[in-house]
Amino acid sequence: MDLTYIPLGELKPSPLNVRKHGDVSGADLIPSIRRKGVQQPLLVRPNCEGFEIVAGQRRFNASKALVEAGEVIDALPCIIIEDGSDAEAIEASAIENMERLPMDEIDEYHAFARLIEEGRTVADIAASFGVSERLVQQRLAISNLHEPILNAYRREEIGAGDIRLLTMATKRQQKAWWKLFRNEDEWAPRGHQLKQWLFGGRAVPTAHALFSLAAYDGGITADLFGDDSYFADVEQFWRLQAAAIAEKREAYLADGWQAVDICEIGQHWTSWEFVATAKEDGGRVYITCSHDGEVTCQEGFITAAEARKRERGEEDAEAKKAVRPELTASMRNYLSLHRLNAVRVELQGQSDMALRLTVAHMIAGSPLWQLKPNPCNVATDAIRQSVETSEAQACWNTFASDIRTLLGFEDEGAVVDHGWNGRDLYEVYAKLRELDDAQVMQVLAFVMAETLASSERLVDLIGTELSIDMRGHWQPDDTFFDLLRDKSALNAMVEELAGSEAAKAHVTATAKVQKGILKDCLNGTRKPQVDNWLPRYLAFPMGSYVTDVQP
């Protein structure tokens, strides 16, 4: 690249110059150029009309202003770069501009995006500009934002923190947020609230369902001030949505797509990491799902790494030609139903297999099975602490650990898991086949207990049938006494533990005094009338002290 002087009339700005905003007039350069001329050569490349300026537009504009003011400037010092790719020109422009007056921040980000469009990789850009690949990815994400949002960021109407959060939003979410931001009568979430708005909320619009709403039997909440409605039972939504996504994947495969990848919930689609590729050339489908249930199918892509391998001729020979599926979707449906009917008929009388299939469906679920662990909802933190520190809970935790070990589960979550990343039905059934009947019945008992309804009547009936003595599972604690309110019941407990005389003497005493008497009897300070006292409320069947308390 040699230095040469080119007349002003043969120079014009290039559309590839990355500086689009900020001061491009070069007015601040006029005094210096008037005194000393243009000291730093422009970067140019030839075109059909002369030369286009890749870098140095401000110096060019300042020189033109001086000529228009009567100054004599015949030519400008220039370095002619090779007439290569647009990517090389964009890269040269970006580097040169960033080393001088800092570019508008968004222009810099757009420059990176244009380099990606021209075939540069994230690693190439990072190496050229001396920054990390992560930084390049961050700037690419910002450049991909809804344009009005970027313009507002330029005007400093939106902070950098909000911009970063918005890069994780879908295009639909970005447009929805911008609509809120521009409406003076609406509130656009910012900061922590924006993050909650994007990811933390449980609101799932019904419009995001891939399945027929007829399959959903939960409640639906309508927005009285908008057109949207939302699922009240979010867990049921995710079960149905997962099944619908699985069906979507099977349909793609039946339609001849070589592979269909289902991304994790919330995984952001980074377009610069993929290259558009036709189905017949081995392009795949990527199914993404946002935290609010919105499913997007990215059709016809391969990873950028795979694309580079193909360019080098390193791809698998079999991958060069997409294989048409042997079976159509209709044929698969035909075969599936006939095979299903045969299995259902032959399953009759196979009690050992039916047992294992039942337990597998309970654990892993299916579109036809909807089962979930009892969440054991608590009203207060004190109740939570009391339950979590009880002997029964400790015993239950041991059982849970033993069952997870028996089934080969490495996680610490519930055994029953029908969630997005829950148990695989096939794998659970395969594992149960390896266990003997006694072990399977052990798993069944645990799963039934984990999903047992909190019905007080049912629990009372089961406990009575099993002759459960709660003394082995529960000990009086402060939470129990704090929750006692009825004075008559307290006095009856005093009579039960401390005797009738004590009860008569303290019939008008405060609840605090009566609770103190009960605690003294239990800790040995006062001689109790009975050993191993158990409140009637905890007995099976459930009893009461004053009124007829029914579970």
N, C-alpha and C positions, 0 to 999 in steps of 0.2 A: 504494500500500500504506500504509494508515493504522494508527496505533497504537490498539489497543483493549484493554480488560480483560475477560477471559473467566473465569467461575467454574471452579474446579478440577474440579467434577463434570462439566463439559461437555468436558473434555480427556482424551484417551487417546493412548498411544504409537502411532505409525504403523508398519505393517510395512515401510514404505519407508525408515525411518530407517536409515542406513548403518552406525551403530555397533551391532555385534552382540557384541563381546567387549570385554574390558577392564573398567574400573570404570564402570558405568552408574548406580550408586546415588546418586551426587552427594553422598556423605557429607562430602566435603571442602568442599562449598559451604554446608553448614548454618550454620556460625558467621557467615559473611558475610551470608546471607539473613536470619538472625535479627536482625542488627544493622541492615541497610540495605534488606532486602527484595530482590526480584529486579530487578536493574538492567538486564539485557540481555533484551530481548523474545524470546519464543519464536517460531519460525516455525511456523504452523499452516495447515491448509486445511480447509474444511468437508467433512463427510460426513453420512450420514443420521442419525447419533446425536449430532452435535455437531461437534467439531473434532478432527482427528488431528494429533499433533505431528510435524512434519517434521524440526525441529531444536530441541533444548532439552530432551531427555528427562532429562538429569541435573539440570537446574534444577527440572523438574517433580517428579522423584522426591524431591529434597531438600525441596521445599515440602510434599509429601505427608507426609514423615517428621515435619516440624515440626507439621503439623496433628494427626497421630496422637499427638504428644507434648503436645498441648494448646494449641499456638499458634493464633492466629486469622489465617488468610489466606483472604480471600474470593475473590480473583481474581488472575490473573497477567497481566502485560503481554504482549500478543501482536501480531504482525503477520500478518494474514491474506493469504496468497498466493492468486493466482487458482487456481480449480479446473481446472487445465490437465492436461497429460499427466503420467503417472508419471515420465517421464524428467526433466521439469523439477523435480519434487519431489525425486527422487533427487539431481539435480545440486545443488539448493539445500542439501539435507541434508549432502552431502559437503563442499561449500565451507565451510559454517558450522562443521561439526565439525573440519575440518582447521585452521581458524583458531583454535580453542580447544584443549582438551586433545587431543593427537594421538590419532587413531584407532588401533586395532589395525591393523598393517600389512596383514594379509590382508583385513580389512574394507574398507580403501581399494581394494585390488585388485578385490574382489568388486563394489564400487560401480561401478567402471569397466565391468566385465563386464555389469552390469545396465543401464547406460546404453547399451551396444552392443545389448543385447536390445530396448531400447526405441526403437531406431532412430537413436541418435547415431552419428556417424562418429568415427574416430580423430582426425581433424583438429578436429572440433567439441569433443571432450573436451580435447584439448591446449590449444585457445584458451581454453576456460572456466576451466581450472585453472592456466594460465600455465606449462605444461610442454611439453617437446618431444614430437613424435609418436612418436619412438623410445621414450621413457620410457613412454608410454601402452601401446605395443605390448608392452614388456617386462612391465608389470604385468598386462596381459591374459593373457599367456602363463603367468604365475605363478598367476593366478586359475583357470586351466584345468587345473591339476595335480590328480592324484588326491587326493581330500579327506583321507584319512588322512595323506598326506605333508604337506599344508598344516598340519594340526593338530600334527604333530610339529615342524614349523618354528616354529609359535607357541610351543611348549614349549621351544624352543631345543635340541632334540635333533638337528636337522639344520642345517648351516651354510648361509649365503647362497650360497656358491660351488657347493655341491651342488645347491641349488634351481635355480640358473641352468642348470646342465647338464641337469637333469631336465626342464626346459621343452622341450628339443629331443628328448626321448624320445617314442615312441608311447605310447598308453594301455596297450598290452600290456606294453611295457618298464617303464613306471612301476609297474604292478601287480606285475610280476616282481621289480623292485628292492625294492619295499615288503615283499614276502614274504621276501626275503633279510634285509632290515633288521630285521624283527621276530623272526626265528628266531635264537635264541642259538647254535645249532649251525652256522649258516651265516655266510659273510662277505659283506657288502654293499660293493661297491667305492665308494670315496670319492675326491674330488679328481681327480688325473690318472688314477687307475685307473678311475674312473667314466667319464671321457671315452673312455678306451680301450675300456671295456666297451660303451659306446653306439656308437662310431664306428670306433675304430681296429682292432678285432679282425677277423679273417678268418673267424670262425665263422659259417656260414650254415646255419640249421636246414633240414632237408629239408621240414619242414612249410610253409615259405615258397615252395616251388616251385609255379608255375602250370602247369608242364608235367608230363607223366607221367614218373615216375621210371624207366620202362623206356627212355626216350630218353637217359638218363644212364649212361655206361659207366665213370665214375670210381669211386674208393673212397668209402665212407661210414663215418664214425666214429660209433660209438654211445656214448652217455653211460651208463655202467654204474650210475650212481646216480640216474638220472632217466629220463624217458620220451622225451627228445629224441635225435635223431641229426643229424649234420652232414655237409655235403659236403666231401670231401677235396680235390677239384679245383674250387676256387672260380671259376677263369676259365671252365671249361666250364659251370658253373652260370649265370654271367652271360650267356654266349652263348645258352643255352637259355631263360633267363628273359626276355631281351630279345625273342627271337622270340615267346615266349608273350604278352608284353605287347602286341606289335604285332598279334597275332591277336585279342587281347581288344579292342583299339581298333577293328579292322575289324568285329568282331561288334556292338559298340555302334552304330557307324555304320549297319550293316545293319539294326539294330533301330529305327532312326528318330531317334537322337539327332543334333541339329544339328551338334555339334562334340565332339571328344574330345581333350583336351590331356594329353600325357604330361609330367609334371614331371621335373626333374633328380633324380638319385639323392640322397637325403638332404635334399631340399627340404622344410621343415616346412610342414604344412598349417595356415595361419592362418585359422581359421573366421570371424573377425570381418572379414576382407577380402572375404567372399563373402556372397551372399544366396540362400537356397533358392528355386529356380524350377522349376516343372514342365516336363517334357519338351515338352509341347505349347505351352508359352509361350517356348520357346527356351532352356531350361535345358541346360547342358553337363555333360559328365563330365570330372572331373579324376582322372588316375591317378597316384598317388604311390608311391614305392618307397624304403624305408629303406635304410640302409647294410648291414643284414644281410639284405636281399632281401625283406622283407615288403611286399607290394603291397596298397594300399588304393584302392578306387574310390569317389570322392566323386560321387554321382549327383545331378543336378538342381541346379546352381548357376550363377550369373553373378557377375561381379565387382561389388563394392559401387559402384564408379564407374559401371558400366553401369546398375545399378539406379537410381542417382540420375538418370541421363540419361533413363531411361524415365519416371520420375516427372515430369520436366519436359517430357515429350513429345518428346524429341529422338532417340528410337531410330529406327533404319532401318525404313522401312515393311515391308520384307521380313522383318525380324526379328520382327514382331508375330505372324506366323503360321508355325509350324514346318512345313516341307515334308516330307511322307512320302516316303521313298526310293522311287525308281522300281523298284529291284530288291530282292527279298528275299534273305536270306542263302543259301537253297537255290538260287535262280536264279543268283546270283553264282558259287556253287560249280560248277554245271552249265556255265555259260559259260566259266569259268576252265579247267576240265579239257579241254573240247573245243578251246579256243584253244591251250592248252599242247601238246596232241597234234599239232596242225597245225604249230606252230612247230618242234617236235622233228623231225618228218619233213622239213620243208623246210630245216632247218639242215644236213642231211647234204650234203656236198660244198661247203659254204661255209666253207672253211678259214680265210679271213681273218677272218670274223665269229666263228668258233669260237675262234680265237686270242685275240681281244679279250675275248670273254666269259669265257674261262678266266682270263686275267690279272685281269679285273675281279672275278671270284669269289675269286681268291686274295687280292686286296687288301682287298676289303670284306667278304667272307664272306656267308653266308646260313644259314638253319636247316639246310641240307644240307652246307655247307662249314665245316669247323672247322680253321683254320690260324692259327698265331701265330708271331711272330718268335722266333728262337732267343735266349733270355735270356742266353746265354753266362755261365753261373754260374761264379763264381770262388771258390776256397777261402780265399784270404787277401787282405787289402788290398794287400799287396806285389805279388801276381800281378795284381790289378786295375790298379794303377798301371803295371806293366810293359806290360800289354796296351794300356791307354788311351794311353800315350805312344809306342807303336810306330809305325813308318812305315806298316805295313799298315793300322792303325786310322785314321791321318790320311787315307790314300788312300780308305778306306771311307767316312769322313765326307764327303769331297768328292763321291763317287758318290751318297751318300744325298741330299745337298743338290741335286745336279743332277736327280735323279729327282723329288724333291718339286716342284722348279720346273717340270719338264716336265709334271707332272700337275696343276699349279696348287694344290698343297697349301701352305697358309700356316703350318701348325704345324711344330714341330721334332721331333715324335714319329716313331715307326716308320711306314714306308710301309704295311705290312700292319697293319690295325687293325680287329678284329671286335668291339670293345668297345661299351659302352652308347652312348657318344657317338662311335663310330668312323666309318668311311667309309660313304657312301651308294652302294650298288651301282649304281643307275641313273646317278648322276652320274659315277662312275668309268668306267663303260662308255661314256657319252656323250663323255667326254674322250678315251678311247682311240680312238674313231672319228675324232677329228680328227688323230691321229698317223699317220705312214706306217709301213709294216711294219718298217722298220729301227728306228724309235723304239720301237715296241711290243716288238720283240725285246729291245731294250735294257732296257725296264722289266721284261720277263719274266725276264731274266738276273739283274737286281738282286733281284726279289722271291724268286726261287728261292734266291739266295744268302742273303737275309735270313732265310729260313725253313729253311735247310739244317740237317739233323739233325747233332748232335755225335758221330755214330758215327765212331770212330777208323778202322775198317776202310774205311768209305765215303770219308772224307776222304783217306785214304792212296791209295785207288784213283783218285779224281779227280785228286789232285795228281800222281800218277805218269803218268796219261793226258795231263795238261797239261804234263808235264816242268817242273814248277815248281822254280825255284832260290830257296831261302829266303834267300839272301844279299841279295836285293833287298827283302826284307820284314822282316828281323830282324837285330838286332845284339846280341852278348852283353852282358848287364847284370848288376847285382849280384844280382837276384832269381834268375836262372838259376844262378849259382854258389852262392847260399845253399841252393838246393834240391838240389844235388848231394850225395849221401850215400855212394855205393858207392866204397870205397877202390880196388878193382881197376879200376873204370871210370875213376876219376880218374887212376890211374897210366897207363892206356892212352891217355888224352887227353894226358898229359904227353909220352908217347913220340911221339904224333902231332904235337904242336906243338914240343916242345923237343928231341926226338931220343931214341934208345934209351939213350945214356949217362946223360942226365939222369934218365930213368925208372928205370934200375937204381940210380942213386945215391940216389934218393929213394923207393925202393919201400916203406921202412918209415917214411917221414915222415908227419906228421899230414896230415889232409885240408886244414887251413888252409894248410900249407906248399905242398902240391901245387896248390891253387887260386891261391896267390900266383904260382907259376911260370907258370901258364896266363895270368893277367892280365898278367904282365910281357911275355910273348910277344905278347899282343894289343895292348898299348899302346906297344910299341917299345922298352921297357927291355931286353928280351932278344930276340936274333935268332930269329925263328920258322923252323921247317923248311918251313912251307907258308904261302901267302898266302890271304887271304879264307877263313880256317878256318870250317868249319861242322860242328857236332856231328852225328854220325850219326843222333841221335834226330830231328833236324829235316829230314833229307833225305827225298826221295821216290824210291823207297820207303823206309820207315823202317828204320834200321839199329840196331845195338847194339854194345857193346864187350866184354861178358863173356858174358852169356846171350843166348838168342834172344828178343829183345823183339818181340812181335807187336802191331800196333795192334788 
